[in-house]
Amino acid sequence: MNDQRLFGPSHFSLFPPAVLNLLIINTIVYFGTVVFMQRGIDIINILGLHYPASPYFRWYQFITYMFMHGSFMHLFSNMFALWMFGYMLENVWGTKRFLTFYFVTGIGAALFQIGVNFFEFTSMQKAIAAYSQSLDPNEFVYILNKFFANRYDPVKVNELLNNWALVAPSTVESLKGLLYMMMNIPMVGASGAVFGILLAFGLLFPNVPVFIYGLLPVRAIVFVLIYGAFEFFAGVYQPHSGIAHFAHLGGMIFGLILMIIWGYRFKPYKFYY
């Protein structure tokens, strides 16, 4: 690629068009979602991304889920990171390439998370099928703790165990109900695309200092590696935390693949003042 690799103040726009419009659209959609929720219309369930086996899944959710956020802090953190790392990339790439990167990494993050979910849900289904043959209470508790931690009522489970001879057959349907519930939880947020942007920023501007919690400065590439490692281990050891850690990793992976396809050699930009 023909790239001069010089970056100076005269070339900067703090709010280039794509970043600015993404900030505005995400904010409008969030507050619109709040208004609709107050009127009993669950927009998140309609536009959030569902697992393909869910009856609520629609193909357009691969796009719309990126504009949905579950809380104001969720929105704020994603939009702040989008601006913090994205405006420099858009200044370098231009609006068209930046938007292409944003949506490819966002959709890639969703595909990666769905792939991980496929293996998780398949494992759950096999475990429930095996349990249905034994109806062993210890196996029942094991499945709950392994796959549905923090998603069941311990008091009700104790009641079931105390009356096991009577309720054992019904526990199979209870486990299937929990699995069905998990398959119908929508994924929302721009995090996958934002993590792709974070990766690109770290590769193109590796020596730029990033301040962790506003105090500890680290090089951008170190920050990216730390964050990527955290998301991997969190995804492995906290698979049911309610955070799509593997979607974050998916955004990074698809971002890296796209940059390689584009022919980037990952030479750092030089700044002048």
N, C-alpha and C positions, 0 to 999 in steps of 0.2 A: 504494500500500500504506500501511496505517496503521502508521507506524514513528516512535517518539519520538526515535530517534537519540541516546539517552543511554546511557552504559555506565559502570557503577560496580562496585566490588568486591563489593557485596552480591548482584549478579546473576550472579556468576561461579561456575562449577563447573570445576575443573581437569580433571576426568575425567567429562564428561557421558556418558550411557549409550551412545550410538552409537559415539563415539570409543573409549570403554573397551572395548566388546565387539569392535570391529574390531581393536583391539590384541591382545586375548586370542585371538580366533579365528585371526588371521594367525600369531601366535606358535605356537599349538598345531599348526596345519596345517604350518608349516615343520618343526618337530621331528618331527611325524608322517611327513613326507616323508623326512626323514633316516633314520628307523627303517625305513621301507618300502624305501628304496634299499639299505640294508645287507642286506636280505633278497631283493634282486634284483627288486623291483617298482618300475618307473619311474612314479611317480605324476605327475611333471611332464609326461611324454609323454601321460598320460591326461587330465589336467585343464588343462594349458597350452593356450593358443589356437593352433590350427593354421590355416594358410591353407585356405580352403574347398575347394580342389582336392586337398588332401592326403587320403589314405585314413584318416588319423587324426582328421580334423575331426569334431567333434560340436557341436551347437547350444549345449549348456549350457556350453561352454568360454568363451563370452562373459562368463559370470559367474565361473566357477571360476578363470579365469586370474588374476583380481585377488587371489586368496588364495595364489597360488604364488610362491615366491621362490627364486632360484638359489643364493644364498649368505646367510650370516648378515649380512654387511655390507649386502647388497641389502635384506634385511628391515629391519635397523636404520635405515637411512637413510630408507626409506619410512615406517616407523612413527613415527620421530621427527618427520618433516615433517607427517605426519597429525595427530599430537598438537599440534605447535607452532602450526600454522595452523588446524587443524580445531576445536579446542575452543572457540575464540572464535566461530567461525561457528555451531556448534551451540547455543551460548548465545544467540545472536541469533535464529537461525532456528527453533530447536526441533528435536527429534530426527527427526520425520517428514520435514520439508523437507530437513534435512541428508542423511539417507540417500537420499532421492530424488536429490539433487544428486550424491552420491557415485557411485551406480550409473549414472546417466545419463551422467556424464562418463567413467566407466570403460568403459562399453559404447561410447560415442561415440569414445573414444580408440582402441579396437580396430577399429571400423569405418573410421576415418580411416587407420590404419596398413595395414589390408587393402587399402583403395583405392590407397594409394601402392604397396604390394607388387604389385598387379595391373598397374600400368604398368611397374614394374621387371621383373617376370617376363615380361610380354609383349615388352618390349624384348630380353630375353635370348633368348627363343624365336625372335624374328625374326633376331637376330644369328647364332644357331646354325644356323638354316635357311639363311641366306645363306652361311655358312662351309662348310656341307656341299656346296655347289656348287663351291667353289674348292679347299678343302683347302690353303689357303695357310698355311704355318707362321707367318708374321708376323701374319696375322689371328688365328690360334689363340692366340698369345701376347697379342695385343691384347685378345681377349675375356677371357682369364684375368685379366689385370691390371685390366680395367675392371669386370668383374662378380664375380669370384671372388678378389679380393685376400685374401691370408692364409688361403685355404681350400684351397690345393693345395701339394704338395711340390715345391719348385724343383728338387731333385735328380732326381726322376722326370721332370719336364718336360724337363730337359736330356737325359736318356736318350732320351726320345721324339724330340727334335729331332735327335739324333745318328743315329737310325735312322728318319728320317722316311719314306723310301720304303716301308718295310715296315709302319709303324704308322699312317700318316696316316688310313686309313679308320676305324680304331678310335677316333680322337680325337673323332669326332662323338658317339659313345656316352659317352665320358668326360665331355664337356661336359654332355650331357643328365643324366648321373649327378650332376654337381655341382649342376645346377639342381634336380633332384629332391631332393637333400639339403637345399638351402636352403628349398624349399617345405615341408619336413617339420620345420623347426626351430620349436618352439613358442615363443610369446611369453608371458612370465610377469611378474607384478608388479603392484602397486597404483599404479605411477607415474602412469598416465594420470589416474586419479581424484585423486591427490595434486596433480598440476599444475592440475587444475580448481579444487581447493580453494585452491591458491596464488593463482590468478588472482582468485578471489572475495575472498580476504583483501586482496589489493592494491587492489581496487576499492572495497571497503567501509571499509578502514582504511589509506588511502594514506599517511598521515603517521606511522604507527607505525614506529619504527626497527627495522630488521632487521640483525643483526650478521653480516657475512660472515666466516666462519672465526673467529667470536668476537671479532674485532678492529675491523673497519671498519664503522661504522654507515651504512646508507643507508635512505632512505624506502622503505616497502613497495612502492609503485607503481613506483619506479625499479628495485628488485630484480626485480619481475615482468617489466618491460620488458627488462632485461638478460638474464634467464634465457630469456625467450621468443625473443629475438634469437639467443642462443647455440644453442638447440635447432634453430632454423630453419637456421642456417648449418652446424651439425654434421650435420643431416640431409641437406643438399644436398652438402656436401663430404666427408662421411664416411658414405656410405650403407650400408656393410657393416661397421660397427664392432662389430656385435653388440648395440648399444643402439638401442631403438626410439624415436628422437628424434621422429619424426612422430607417434607415439602420444602423446607428451608434449604436442606442439602440438595434437593432436586433443582432448585433455582440456581444454585451455585454450579452444579454439574452441567446443566444445559447452557448456562452462561459461558462456561469454559469451552464447551464444544462449539458454540456459535462463534466465539472469538477466534478459535482455531480455524474454523471454516472461512472466516473473513480474512485470515492470513496475518493476524497479529503476531509480532515477534516478542511482545512483552518487554520492550525496552522502555525504561522509565522516562517520563516527560521531564524536561528541564524548565525550571522557573526562572524568570528574571523579574527584577523589581525596579 
